[in-house]
């Protein structure tokens, strides 16, 4: 739905510009916009609910497999609320607030965060709205979730305002910052972790992933490790002079950890630094590395 929102945004300040058409640069910017459907839909409502809220009392939550035990406590959500108020709703490496919002969302089982559930008759408009506060004086689930998220990041040793790139890193070993969000966040750039990709011959020498703090979000004692998700990106514009294209192959083509190419594309991914795809002879020549050899032999 976030991708649809980007494509439908025809505002003059939107990704298409005032002509309501994508050129190559605009398409590249949109592909790495790093927005999130959930932040687009409910972030403002969450901030409104938590602004001026009293400290929240939470009961102990016993950890199950892949989680930690959260102690009973009275949690002041003032700082967390301000972090979300200052966040732009994006999942760029410099975004402060993305980590907190992820853990906030992770406190809601299934689709209980929504005021209006998904309606198959209205697939583009639902689910919608933030779950209402109780009218009987009970605990507000939004404030409860924000308090739990505060505890969860504390258990992982992560500051509430930590930039995403400090805590979401290349889990193949380089620990370089990685942008993007998860399916649960409705991100345009989806990144994740798959244990199988760090196993086997291709991943020889890959470090062991740290212990899990929150299984629901993949949070570890060192933040989020990434080795999967957005892997090959390409934007293309067809012109009178032929196709113009840019690419990023996020995790590269080499398993050699001593080769600079092992991490070069991860760095470009984080910096939104697209590589020009070579189509014309002059482009191929400009991109060439090494030496050229002319090979000939008898014709059979």
C-alpha positions as CSV (number, residue, x, y, z in Angstrom):
1,X,0.0,0.0,0.0
2,X,2.9,2.4,0.6
3,X,4.1,1.7,-2.9
4,X,0.6,2.6,-4.2
5,X,0.6,5.7,-2.1
6,X,3.9,6.8,-3.7
7,X,2.6,6.2,-7.2
8,X,-0.6,8.0,-6.5
9,X,1.1,11.1,-4.9
10,X,0.6,13.7,-7.7
11,X,1.2,16.7,-5.4
12,X,3.6,19.2,-6.9
13,X,6.0,18.5,-3.9
14,X,5.5,14.7,-4.3
15,X,7.9,12.2,-6.0
16,X,6.6,12.9,-9.6
17,X,7.1,16.7,-9.4
18,X,4.6,19.1,-10.9
19,X,4.3,17.3,-14.2
20,X,2.8,14.2,-12.6
21,X,5.3,12.0,-14.5
22,X,8.4,10.2,-13.3
23,X,11.7,11.0,-15.0
24,X,14.8,8.8,-14.2
25,X,16.0,10.8,-11.2
26,X,12.5,11.0,-9.7
27,X,12.0,7.3,-10.1
28,X,15.3,6.6,-8.4
29,X,14.4,8.9,-5.6
30,X,10.9,7.2,-5.2
31,X,12.5,3.7,-5.2
32,X,14.7,4.6,-2.3
33,X,12.3,6.9,-0.5
34,X,12.2,4.5,2.4
35,X,8.7,5.4,3.5
36,X,6.4,3.3,5.5
37,X,2.6,2.8,5.3
38,X,2.2,2.5,9.0
39,X,4.0,5.7,9.8
40,X,2.0,7.4,7.0
41,X,-1.3,6.2,8.5
42,X,-1.0,6.4,12.2
43,X,2.2,8.2,13.4
44,X,0.4,11.6,13.9
45,X,-2.4,9.9,15.9
46,X,0.1,8.1,18.1
47,X,1.9,11.3,18.9
48,X,-1.4,13.0,19.7
49,X,-2.3,10.3,22.1
50,X,1.0,10.2,23.9
51,X,1.6,14.0,24.2
52,X,1.2,15.0,27.8
53,X,0.4,11.4,28.9
54,X,1.1,10.4,32.5
55,X,3.6,7.6,33.3
56,X,2.3,4.2,32.3
57,X,2.2,1.3,34.7
58,X,3.1,-2.0,33.0
59,X,3.0,-5.5,34.5
60,X,5.8,-8.0,34.1
61,X,5.9,-9.9,30.8
62,X,7.7,-13.2,31.1
63,X,10.0,-13.9,28.2
64,X,9.3,-16.9,25.9
65,X,11.7,-18.5,23.5
66,X,13.4,-15.7,21.6
67,X,12.4,-12.9,23.9
68,X,13.4,-11.3,27.2
69,X,11.5,-10.8,30.4
70,X,10.2,-7.2,30.8
71,X,9.9,-6.3,34.5
72,X,6.9,-4.5,36.0
73,X,7.5,-0.8,36.1
74,X,6.2,2.7,35.8
75,X,7.4,4.0,32.5
76,X,7.6,7.7,31.6
77,X,6.8,7.9,27.9
78,X,7.5,11.6,27.5
79,X,10.9,11.1,25.8
80,X,9.6,8.3,23.5
81,X,6.7,10.5,22.5
82,X,9.0,13.4,21.6
83,X,11.2,11.1,19.6
84,X,8.2,10.0,17.5
85,X,7.1,13.6,17.2
86,X,10.5,14.6,15.7
87,X,10.6,11.6,13.3
88,X,9.9,12.1,9.7
89,X,8.3,8.7,9.3
90,X,11.1,7.4,7.0
91,X,13.6,4.5,7.2
92,X,16.7,6.2,6.1
93,X,20.0,5.4,7.9
94,X,19.9,8.7,9.6
95,X,16.3,8.4,10.7
96,X,15.8,8.8,14.5
97,X,12.5,7.3,15.6
98,X,12.3,4.4,13.2
99,X,13.7,1.9,15.7
100,X,11.3,3.0,18.4
101,X,8.3,2.9,16.1
102,X,9.3,-0.6,15.0
103,X,9.2,-1.9,18.6
104,X,6.0,0.0,19.2
105,X,4.3,-1.8,16.3
106,X,5.7,-5.1,17.5
107,X,3.7,-4.9,20.7
108,X,0.4,-5.3,18.8
109,X,-0.6,-8.9,17.9
110,X,-1.9,-9.3,14.4
111,X,-4.1,-6.4,13.3
112,X,-5.2,-5.1,16.8
113,X,-3.6,-1.7,16.2
114,X,-6.3,-0.7,13.8
115,X,-9.6,1.0,14.5
116,X,-11.1,-0.3,11.3
117,X,-10.1,-3.9,10.2
118,X,-9.3,-4.9,6.7
119,X,-12.4,-5.0,4.5
120,X,-11.9,-7.1,1.3
121,X,-14.6,-4.8,-0.3
122,X,-12.3,-1.8,0.3
123,X,-8.8,-3.2,0.0
124,X,-7.1,0.1,-0.7
125,X,-8.7,2.1,2.1
126,X,-8.5,-0.5,4.9
127,X,-7.3,-1.3,7.5
128,X,-7.5,2.3,8.8
129,X,-7.3,4.5,11.9
130,X,-5.6,3.9,15.2
131,X,-7.2,1.7,17.8
132,X,-9.4,3.8,20.2
133,X,-8.5,4.5,23.8
134,X,-10.8,2.7,26.2
135,X,-13.8,4.6,27.5
136,X,-14.0,2.8,30.8
137,X,-10.8,4.2,32.3
138,X,-8.7,1.2,31.4
139,X,-5.1,1.3,30.1
140,X,-4.7,2.8,26.7
141,X,-3.2,0.1,24.4
142,X,-1.2,2.8,22.5
143,X,0.5,4.1,25.6
144,X,1.0,0.6,26.9
145,X,2.7,-0.4,23.6
146,X,4.9,2.7,23.7
147,X,5.9,1.9,27.3
148,X,6.8,-1.7,26.3
149,X,8.8,-0.5,23.3
150,X,10.7,1.8,25.6
151,X,11.5,-1.2,27.8
152,X,12.4,-3.4,24.9
153,X,14.9,-1.0,23.5
154,X,16.3,-0.5,26.9
155,X,16.8,-4.3,27.3
156,X,18.8,-4.2,24.0
157,X,20.9,-1.3,25.2
158,X,19.5,1.0,22.4
159,X,18.8,4.7,22.9
160,X,15.3,5.7,22.0
161,X,16.5,8.2,19.4
162,X,19.2,6.0,17.9
163,X,19.6,6.6,14.2
164,X,18.4,3.6,12.3
165,X,21.8,3.1,10.6
166,X,23.4,2.7,14.0
167,X,21.2,-0.3,14.9
168,X,20.2,-1.8,11.6
169,X,23.4,-3.2,9.9
170,X,24.8,-5.6,7.3
171,X,24.6,-8.9,9.1
172,X,27.1,-10.6,6.8
173,X,29.8,-9.2,8.9
174,X,30.6,-5.7,7.8
175,X,28.0,-4.1,10.1
176,X,27.6,-1.3,7.7
177,X,24.3,0.7,8.0
178,X,21.4,-0.5,6.0
179,X,18.2,1.5,5.3
180,X,14.7,0.2,4.9
181,X,11.9,-1.4,7.0
182,X,9.9,-4.5,7.4
183,X,6.7,-6.0,6.0
184,X,5.0,-5.1,9.3
185,X,5.9,-1.4,8.8
186,X,4.7,-1.4,5.2
187,X,8.1,-0.1,4.0
188,X,8.8,0.7,0.3
189,X,12.2,-0.9,1.0
190,X,11.8,-4.2,2.7
191,X,14.9,-5.6,4.5
192,X,15.1,-8.6,6.8
193,X,17.2,-11.5,8.2
194,X,17.4,-15.1,7.0
195,X,19.6,-17.4,8.9
196,X,20.1,-19.7,5.9
197,X,21.9,-16.9,4.0
198,X,24.6,-16.8,6.7
199,X,25.1,-20.6,6.5
200,X,26.9,-22.7,4.0
201,X,29.9,-22.2,1.8
202,X,28.9,-18.9,0.4
203,X,28.8,-17.4,3.9
204,X,32.0,-19.0,5.1
205,X,33.4,-16.8,7.8
206,X,30.1,-15.0,8.6
207,X,29.7,-14.1,12.2
208,X,27.1,-15.7,14.5
209,X,24.0,-13.5,14.9
210,X,23.6,-12.0,18.4
211,X,21.0,-13.3,20.8
212,X,17.4,-12.3,20.2
213,X,15.7,-9.8,22.4
214,X,12.3,-9.6,20.7
215,X,11.4,-12.4,18.3
216,X,8.4,-10.5,17.0
217,X,10.6,-7.8,15.5
218,X,13.9,-9.6,15.1
219,X,15.6,-7.3,17.6
220,X,18.9,-8.6,18.9
221,X,21.3,-7.4,21.6
222,X,23.1,-5.6,18.7
223,X,20.0,-4.2,17.0
224,X,18.8,-5.6,13.7
225,X,21.1,-7.6,11.5
226,X,20.2,-7.6,7.8
227,X,21.2,-10.0,5.0
228,X,18.0,-10.3,2.9
229,X,15.2,-8.3,1.3
230,X,15.8,-5.5,-1.2
231,X,18.7,-7.0,-3.2
232,X,18.6,-5.9,-6.8
233,X,17.2,-2.5,-7.8
234,X,16.9,-1.0,-11.2
235,X,15.3,2.1,-12.6
236,X,15.0,2.5,-16.4
237,X,14.0,5.4,-18.7
238,X,13.5,4.8,-22.4
239,X,14.7,7.7,-24.4
240,X,15.4,8.6,-28.1
241,X,19.1,7.9,-27.4
242,X,18.3,4.4,-26.0
243,X,17.6,3.1,-22.5
244,X,19.1,5.0,-19.5
245,X,19.3,2.9,-16.4
246,X,20.7,2.8,-12.9
247,X,21.2,-0.2,-10.6
248,X,22.2,-1.3,-7.1
249,X,23.0,-5.0,-6.3
250,X,22.8,-4.6,-2.6
251,X,24.8,-7.6,-1.4
252,X,27.2,-7.8,-4.3
253,X,28.4,-10.8,-6.4
254,X,31.4,-11.9,-4.4
255,X,31.6,-14.0,-1.2
256,X,35.2,-13.0,-0.7
257,X,35.2,-10.9,2.5
258,X,38.6,-9.4,1.7
259,X,37.4,-8.0,-1.7
260,X,36.3,-4.4,-1.6
261,X,33.3,-5.4,-3.7
262,X,31.9,-7.4,-0.8
263,X,30.6,-4.2,0.8
264,X,30.8,-1.6,-1.9
265,X,27.1,-2.0,-3.0
266,X,25.9,-2.0,0.6
267,X,27.6,1.4,1.0
268,X,25.9,2.7,-2.2
269,X,22.6,1.3,-1.0
270,X,22.8,3.3,2.3
271,X,23.9,6.4,0.5
272,X,21.3,6.1,-2.3
273,X,24.2,6.2,-4.8
274,X,23.0,4.5,-7.9
275,X,25.4,2.9,-10.4
276,X,24.9,3.8,-14.0
277,X,24.1,0.8,-16.1
278,X,26.3,0.6,-19.2
279,X,24.4,0.1,-22.5
280,X,26.3,2.2,-25.1
281,X,29.9,1.4,-26.2
282,X,31.2,4.6,-24.6
283,X,29.5,3.7,-21.3
284,X,30.9,0.2,-21.4
285,X,34.4,1.6,-22.1
286,X,34.1,4.0,-19.2
287,X,33.1,1.2,-16.9
288,X,35.8,-1.2,-18.0
289,X,38.4,-2.4,-15.5
290,X,41.5,-4.5,-16.1
291,X,43.1,-5.1,-19.5
292,X,41.5,-5.9,-22.8
293,X,42.8,-8.9,-24.8
294,X,42.2,-9.7,-28.4
295,X,41.7,-13.4,-29.0
296,X,41.9,-15.0,-32.5
297,X,42.3,-18.5,-33.9
298,X,41.7,-20.6,-37.0
299,X,38.2,-20.7,-38.3
300,X,36.8,-24.1,-38.5
